[in-house]
Amino acid sequence: MERRCVHRPDRRTLIKIAAGILLAPATAGELFAASSPAFLIRNKYSQLNRTRPQRQSTKFIILHTTEGAEAGALNKIRRYGEANYFVTKAGVVYRIIDKRRIAKHTGRSMWDGLTTIDNYSIGIEVVGYHNKDIRDSQYDAIRELLRQLKSLYDIPDDHVLTHSMVAYGRPNRFHRYNHRGRKRCGMIFAQPEVRARLGLESQPDHDPDVKAGRLRVADKKLFSFLFPEIPKPVLVASRENTVPPPPPPPKIEIPDASFVIGSSNTAWEIARERYDHASTLYTFPNGTKMSGDQISDWARIPAGTRITLNEVEDEDFEGFLEIGKDGDTAEELAGEYYASSTTIYFFPDGYIRTGAELKETSAGRGLLKKTPKKTMMLIGYIYGGRVKASRPAVNIAGRKWNYPSTYYRYPDGTILSGDDINPKKIPHNTFVFFQQ
């Protein structure tokens, strides 16, 4: 009699299959009793979900806090496709962008040399604040969601990061260097006690980009909170060869954030990179109100001025930088890459050239040395060329044609991202720019 061979999957494969079933799009109700009877996950997909591309790899999970009320935050995150999952106060989990697709949730970001962490991560938005503990129901939901995702994608605990860990800022009038400290978002999830309740047994003990000199620390208090020194057990000679480990470090209390400017609380400390944004409102002690883009003398803002941050899409993206706003010179913004073929200049008169092209002529070298104000720059991008009938966008940028980080410049000067593109309606002679 013929004997049939039956392949039996190993334990890791079975776990992945189970996690994939639980995380797959589900039907109404979606009560998953298999692992946690209280774990509810439902669909509230963004309208952008169907057009967002799939990630090529998944290395990280990024935890965020909404910093606002549940209803408003959920509407905003769905509108802009800013997370893969959203966790309510009651512990219900909503799918916003499919777990396999890119959610636009980290903005300008870097970790261990990788930039635009959206392209490598799953984003989880939690209703709450960076300086306040979350509810028991949220702990339960996040712990189960993390368990499934870590198993499905083989993500280690120290690759579950906070938005505040990966966000970074470009030079500005407060910090003249690329810096860590652009966001406080999600920082509560760096606290060892909080991570333990989420089932996370380890965390990063340093910032690889600060250590490598790619970034500098702009907010020392935030940095020490994100990477606390955790004493390790000490082995000594004794009958049992060990002594009890030292007690855990005291719990760090995070002070409530103040939105009033004072001697040690600058506009940047409060609003970060939105300090000069049109949506940021300054109310002076005398009642006068001005938006961030109307203020020029930042040194004379009186103490007692209150800042109001209004809801906008996170525009701090690894994209366009402006001479005169983000920095005074091209070399200041791009460093050693200011004359590179992957640094692209958009001059106010419509002239577009790469740094390498400008370097070839005396006139171009003059523009590199003294770049006009309002010149826009893309750093780390490939100049793909123009869309033609015989050369559609997908032939230029490949699978990155509809990435949120890919840009299109129409013949009339309009600039759109991959989120806004209909591939059948891209005008001929549109320029395409995509990241390396």
C-alpha positions as CSV (number, residue, x, y, z in Angstrom):
1,M,0.0,0.0,0.0
2,E,1.3,3.4,-0.9
3,R,2.2,5.6,2.1
4,R,1.4,9.3,1.8
5,C,3.7,11.9,3.2
6,V,1.9,14.6,5.2
7,H,3.7,17.9,5.9
8,R,3.1,19.0,9.4
9,P,3.8,22.8,9.9
10,D,6.1,23.7,12.8
11,R,4.8,25.7,15.9
12,R,6.0,29.1,14.5
13,T,4.1,28.5,11.3
14,L,1.0,27.6,13.1
15,I,1.2,30.7,15.2
16,K,1.6,32.8,12.1
17,I,-1.4,31.2,10.5
18,A,-3.5,31.8,13.6
19,A,-2.4,35.4,13.8
20,G,-3.1,36.0,10.2
21,I,-6.7,34.7,10.5
22,L,-7.3,36.9,13.5
23,L,-6.0,40.0,11.8
24,A,-7.6,39.4,8.5
25,P,-10.6,41.6,7.5
26,A,-13.6,40.3,9.4
27,T,-17.3,40.3,9.3
28,A,-19.8,42.1,11.6
29,G,-19.4,41.4,15.3
30,E,-15.7,40.3,15.1
31,L,-15.5,39.0,18.6
32,F,-12.3,36.9,18.8
33,A,-12.7,34.5,21.7
34,A,-9.8,32.4,20.5
35,S,-7.2,34.3,22.5
36,S,-9.0,37.0,24.5
37,P,-12.8,37.0,25.0
38,A,-12.7,40.8,25.4
39,F,-10.7,41.5,22.3
40,L,-12.9,43.4,19.7
41,I,-11.5,44.4,16.3
42,R,-13.7,46.1,13.7
43,N,-13.3,47.8,10.3
44,K,-13.4,51.6,10.0
45,Y,-11.2,51.8,6.9
46,S,-10.0,55.2,5.6
47,Q,-11.1,56.0,2.1
48,L,-7.4,56.1,1.3
49,N,-7.0,52.4,2.2
50,R,-7.7,51.1,-1.3
51,T,-5.0,53.2,-2.9
52,R,-2.3,52.9,-0.3
53,P,0.5,50.6,-1.5
54,Q,1.8,47.5,0.3
55,R,5.0,47.8,2.4
56,Q,7.9,45.8,1.0
57,S,9.0,44.9,4.6
58,T,7.7,45.3,8.1
59,K,10.4,45.9,10.8
60,F,8.7,48.0,13.5
61,I,5.5,48.7,15.3
62,I,5.0,52.4,16.3
63,L,2.8,53.4,19.2
64,H,1.1,56.8,19.1
65,T,-1.2,58.8,21.4
66,T,-4.0,60.9,19.9
67,E,-3.4,64.0,22.2
68,G,-7.1,64.7,21.8
69,A,-10.7,63.5,22.1
70,E,-11.6,60.2,20.6
71,A,-14.2,61.3,18.1
72,G,-12.2,64.1,16.6
73,A,-9.0,62.0,16.5
74,L,-10.7,59.1,14.8
75,N,-12.2,61.3,12.1
76,K,-8.9,63.0,11.4
77,I,-6.9,59.7,11.3
78,R,-9.5,58.1,8.9
79,R,-9.5,61.2,6.7
80,Y,-5.7,61.2,6.3
81,G,-5.0,57.5,6.7
82,E,-2.7,58.1,9.6
83,A,-2.7,54.7,11.3
84,N,-3.2,51.0,10.7
85,Y,-5.1,50.6,13.9
86,F,-7.0,52.8,16.3
87,V,-7.6,51.8,20.0
88,T,-10.6,53.5,21.7
89,K,-10.9,54.2,25.4
90,A,-13.2,51.1,25.7
91,G,-10.5,48.9,24.2
92,V,-12.1,48.4,20.8
93,V,-9.6,48.2,18.0
94,Y,-10.5,49.7,14.6
95,R,-8.7,48.9,11.3
96,I,-7.9,52.2,9.5
97,I,-5.4,51.1,6.9
98,D,-4.9,47.4,6.2
99,K,-1.9,46.0,8.2
100,R,-0.1,45.2,4.9
101,R,-0.4,48.7,3.5
102,I,1.5,52.0,4.3
103,A,-0.2,54.3,6.8
104,K,1.1,57.8,6.9
105,H,1.8,58.0,10.7
106,T,5.4,58.9,11.5
107,G,6.1,61.9,9.3
108,R,9.7,62.9,9.3
109,S,11.3,59.9,10.9
110,M,14.5,58.0,11.3
111,W,15.6,54.8,13.1
112,D,19.0,53.2,12.7
113,G,19.6,55.1,9.5
114,L,16.3,54.2,7.9
115,T,14.1,57.2,7.0
116,T,10.4,57.5,6.5
117,I,9.6,54.8,8.9
118,D,6.0,54.6,7.5
119,N,7.5,52.4,4.8
120,Y,8.7,49.8,7.3
121,S,6.2,49.9,10.2
122,I,2.7,49.4,11.5
123,G,1.2,52.4,13.3
124,I,-1.1,52.0,16.3
125,E,-2.9,55.1,17.5
126,V,-4.2,55.0,21.1
127,V,-6.8,57.5,22.4
128,G,-4.9,59.3,25.2
129,Y,-2.1,61.7,26.0
130,H,1.7,61.3,26.0
131,N,1.9,62.2,29.7
132,K,-1.1,60.3,31.1
133,D,-1.7,56.6,31.7
134,I,-4.2,54.7,29.6
135,R,-7.2,52.6,30.7
136,D,-7.1,48.9,31.7
137,S,-9.3,48.1,28.7
138,Q,-6.7,49.7,26.4
139,Y,-3.9,47.7,28.0
140,D,-5.7,44.5,27.3
141,A,-6.5,45.4,23.7
142,I,-3.0,46.7,22.9
143,R,-1.3,43.7,24.5
144,E,-3.3,41.2,22.4
145,L,-2.9,43.3,19.2
146,L,0.9,43.5,19.8
147,R,1.0,39.7,20.5
148,Q,-0.6,38.9,17.2
149,L,1.4,41.4,15.1
150,K,4.8,40.5,16.7
151,S,4.1,36.8,15.9
152,L,2.9,37.5,12.4
153,Y,5.8,39.7,11.4
154,D,8.6,38.3,13.7
155,I,9.0,41.7,15.3
156,P,11.1,41.7,18.5
157,D,10.0,43.6,21.6
158,D,12.8,46.2,21.2
159,H,11.4,47.0,17.7
160,V,8.1,48.2,19.3
161,L,8.9,51.9,19.4
162,T,7.1,55.1,20.2
163,H,6.5,57.9,17.7
164,S,8.6,60.2,19.9
165,M,11.6,57.8,19.5
166,V,11.6,57.8,15.7
167,A,10.5,61.4,14.9
168,Y,13.2,63.9,14.1
169,G,13.4,67.6,13.2
170,R,15.2,69.6,10.6
171,P,17.3,72.7,11.7
172,N,15.3,75.7,12.8
173,R,15.8,79.0,14.6
174,F,15.7,77.1,18.0
175,H,18.0,74.2,17.0
176,R,20.5,74.6,14.2
177,Y,20.9,70.9,13.5
178,N,19.0,67.8,12.7
179,H,17.6,66.8,16.1
180,R,15.7,64.2,18.1
181,G,12.8,65.6,20.1
182,R,10.3,66.7,17.4
183,K,7.4,64.7,19.0
184,R,6.4,63.7,22.5
185,C,3.7,61.5,21.0
186,G,3.4,58.1,22.6
187,M,6.3,58.6,25.1
188,I,4.3,57.0,27.9
189,F,4.9,53.7,26.0
190,A,8.6,54.0,26.7
191,Q,8.1,53.6,30.4
192,P,9.3,50.1,31.6
193,E,6.3,49.6,33.8
194,V,3.9,50.4,30.9
195,R,5.8,48.2,28.5
196,A,5.6,45.3,31.0
197,R,1.8,45.6,31.2
198,L,1.8,45.4,27.3
199,G,3.7,42.2,27.3
200,L,7.0,43.8,26.2
201,E,10.0,42.3,27.9
202,S,12.7,44.5,26.3
203,Q,13.1,48.0,24.9
204,P,15.9,49.9,23.1
205,D,18.5,51.1,25.5
206,H,19.9,53.8,23.3
207,D,19.1,55.9,20.2
208,P,21.1,54.5,17.3
209,D,21.0,57.7,15.3
210,V,22.2,59.9,18.1
211,K,24.9,57.4,18.9
212,A,26.0,57.4,15.2
213,G,26.0,61.3,15.1
214,R,23.2,61.5,12.5
215,L,21.1,63.4,15.0
216,R,21.6,65.5,18.1
217,V,19.4,65.7,21.2
218,A,17.2,68.8,21.4
219,D,15.0,67.8,24.4
220,K,17.2,66.2,27.1
221,K,14.3,65.5,29.5
222,L,12.4,63.7,26.8
223,F,15.5,61.8,25.7
224,S,16.2,60.6,29.3
225,F,12.6,59.4,29.6
226,L,12.7,57.5,26.3
227,F,15.9,55.7,27.2
228,P,16.0,55.3,30.9
229,E,19.0,53.7,32.6
230,I,17.8,50.4,34.0
231,P,20.2,48.8,36.4
232,K,21.1,45.1,35.7
233,P,21.5,42.4,38.4
234,V,25.0,42.2,39.8
235,L,26.6,38.8,40.3
236,V,28.8,38.4,43.4
237,A,30.5,35.5,45.2
238,S,28.2,34.0,47.8
239,R,26.8,30.7,48.8
240,E,24.2,30.9,46.0
241,N,26.6,32.9,43.8
242,T,24.0,35.7,43.5
243,V,22.5,38.5,45.5
244,P,19.0,39.9,44.9
245,P,18.9,42.4,42.0
246,P,18.7,46.1,43.0
247,P,15.1,47.5,43.2
248,P,13.7,48.9,39.9
249,P,14.2,52.6,39.3
250,P,11.5,54.8,40.7
251,K,8.6,55.6,38.4
252,I,9.1,58.7,36.4
253,E,6.3,61.2,36.7
254,I,5.6,63.2,33.5
255,P,4.6,66.8,34.3
256,D,1.4,68.1,32.6
257,A,2.3,70.0,29.5
258,S,1.9,73.8,29.7
259,F,0.8,75.7,26.6
260,V,1.9,79.1,28.1
261,I,5.3,80.6,27.1
262,G,7.6,81.2,30.0
263,S,11.3,81.7,30.7
264,S,12.0,77.9,30.2
265,N,9.1,77.1,27.9
266,T,9.7,78.3,24.4
267,A,7.4,78.3,21.4
268,W,9.3,75.2,20.1
269,E,9.0,73.4,23.5
270,I,5.2,73.7,23.2
271,A,4.4,73.5,19.5
272,R,7.6,71.8,18.2
273,E,7.9,72.1,14.4
274,R,4.4,73.7,14.2
275,Y,5.6,76.8,16.1
276,D,5.5,78.9,12.9
277,H,2.5,77.1,11.2
278,A,-0.5,79.0,10.1
279,S,-2.8,76.8,12.1
280,T,-0.9,77.6,15.4
281,L,-2.6,80.5,17.3
282,Y,-0.7,82.8,19.7
283,T,-2.8,84.8,22.2
284,F,-0.7,87.5,23.9
285,P,-1.3,88.7,27.4
286,N,-2.9,91.9,26.1
287,G,-5.5,89.8,24.1
288,T,-3.8,90.2,20.7
289,K,-3.9,87.1,18.5
290,M,-1.5,86.1,15.8
291,S,-0.9,82.9,13.8
292,G,2.5,81.3,13.7
293,D,3.2,82.3,10.2
294,Q,2.6,86.0,11.1
295,I,5.3,86.2,13.8
296,S,8.8,87.2,12.8
297,D,10.5,88.4,16.1
298,W,10.5,85.2,18.1
299,A,12.8,86.6,20.7
300,R,10.2,89.2,21.8
301,I,7.2,87.0,22.5
302,P,6.1,88.0,26.0
303,A,5.9,85.5,28.8
304,G,2.3,84.5,29.5
305,T,1.5,84.1,25.8
306,R,-0.8,81.1,25.3
307,I,-0.5,78.7,22.3
308,T,-3.4,76.9,20.8
309,L,-2.7,74.0,18.4
310,N,-5.4,73.3,15.9
311,E,-6.1,70.1,14.0
312,V,-4.1,69.7,10.8
313,E,-2.5,66.8,8.9
314,D,1.0,66.1,10.1
315,E,3.0,68.0,7.4
316,D,6.4,67.3,9.0
317,F,7.2,64.7,6.3
318,E,10.5,63.6,4.9
319,G,9.8,65.7,1.9
320,F,10.1,69.3,0.8
321,L,12.3,71.8,2.6
322,E,12.4,75.5,2.0
323,I,15.4,77.8,1.8
324,G,14.8,80.7,4.2
325,K,12.3,78.7,6.4
326,D,14.0,75.4,7.2
327,G,17.5,76.7,6.8
328,D,19.5,79.6,5.3
329,T,21.7,77.6,2.9
330,A,21.5,74.4,0.8
331,E,24.5,73.0,2.6
332,E,22.9,73.6,5.9
333,L,19.8,71.6,4.9
334,A,21.5,68.8,2.9
335,G,24.9,68.6,4.5
336,E,27.5,66.9,2.3
337,Y,24.7,65.9,-0.1
338,Y,23.8,69.4,-1.2
339,A,25.5,68.9,-4.6
340,S,24.4,65.3,-5.0
341,S,22.3,63.8,-7.8
342,T,19.8,62.8,-5.1
343,T,19.2,66.4,-3.9
344,I,16.7,68.2,-6.2
345,Y,16.2,71.9,-6.3
346,F,12.9,73.6,-7.3
347,F,13.7,77.3,-7.8
348,P,11.0,80.0,-7.5
349,D,11.0,80.7,-11.3
350,G,10.2,77.1,-12.1
351,Y,13.8,75.9,-12.8
352,I,14.4,72.3,-11.6
353,R,17.8,70.8,-11.3
354,T,19.7,68.2,-9.2
355,G,22.7,69.3,-7.1
356,A,25.0,67.3,-9.4
357,E,23.7,69.2,-12.5
358,L,24.1,72.5,-10.8
359,K,27.7,71.7,-9.8
360,E,28.7,71.2,-13.5
361,T,28.4,74.9,-14.4
362,S,29.7,78.2,-12.8
363,A,26.2,79.6,-12.8
364,G,24.9,76.4,-11.1
365,R,27.7,76.5,-8.5
366,G,26.7,80.1,-7.8
367,L,23.1,79.0,-7.1
368,L,24.4,76.2,-4.8
369,K,26.4,78.7,-2.8
370,K,23.7,81.4,-2.6
371,T,20.4,79.6,-3.2
372,P,17.4,82.0,-3.5
373,K,14.9,82.1,-0.7
374,K,11.7,80.1,-1.3
375,T,13.7,77.5,-3.3
376,M,12.3,74.1,-2.4
377,M,14.5,71.0,-1.9
378,L,14.0,67.3,-1.9
379,I,16.9,65.3,-0.3
380,G,17.4,61.7,-0.9
381,Y,15.2,61.5,-3.9
382,I,15.6,60.2,-7.5
383,Y,14.7,62.5,-10.4
384,G,12.7,60.0,-12.4
385,G,11.9,62.2,-15.4
386,R,8.7,63.0,-17.2
387,V,5.5,61.0,-17.7
388,K,4.9,60.1,-21.4
389,A,2.2,58.1,-23.2
390,S,4.9,55.4,-23.6
391,R,6.3,55.9,-20.1
392,P,3.6,55.9,-17.4
393,A,4.4,56.7,-13.7
394,V,4.6,53.0,-12.8
395,N,7.4,52.5,-15.3
396,I,9.3,55.4,-13.7
397,A,8.9,54.8,-10.0
398,G,8.0,51.1,-10.0
399,R,6.0,50.0,-7.0
400,K,6.7,53.4,-5.3
401,W,4.5,55.2,-7.9
402,N,1.7,55.7,-5.3
403,Y,3.8,55.9,-2.1
404,P,2.7,58.9,0.0
405,S,6.4,60.0,-0.1
406,T,6.5,60.1,-4.0
407,Y,5.9,63.5,-5.5
408,Y,4.5,64.6,-8.9
409,R,5.0,68.1,-10.4
410,Y,2.4,68.9,-13.0
411,P,3.2,71.1,-16.0
412,D,1.2,73.9,-14.3
413,G,3.4,73.8,-11.2
414,T,1.0,71.8,-9.0
415,I,2.7,69.3,-6.7
416,L,0.9,66.2,-5.5
417,S,1.9,63.2,-3.5
418,G,1.3,59.5,-4.4
419,D,-1.8,59.7,-2.2
420,D,-3.5,62.1,-4.6
421,I,-2.7,60.5,-7.9
422,N,-5.0,58.8,-10.3
423,P,-2.6,57.0,-12.7
424,K,-5.0,57.4,-15.6
425,K,-5.2,61.2,-15.3
426,I,-1.5,62.2,-14.9
427,P,-0.8,64.9,-17.5
428,H,2.0,64.2,-20.0
429,N,5.3,65.9,-19.0
430,T,4.6,65.6,-15.3
431,F,7.9,65.2,-13.4
432,V,8.2,62.2,-10.9
433,F,10.4,62.2,-7.8
434,F,10.7,59.2,-5.5
435,Q,12.9,58.2,-2.6
436,Q,15.9,56.1,-3.0
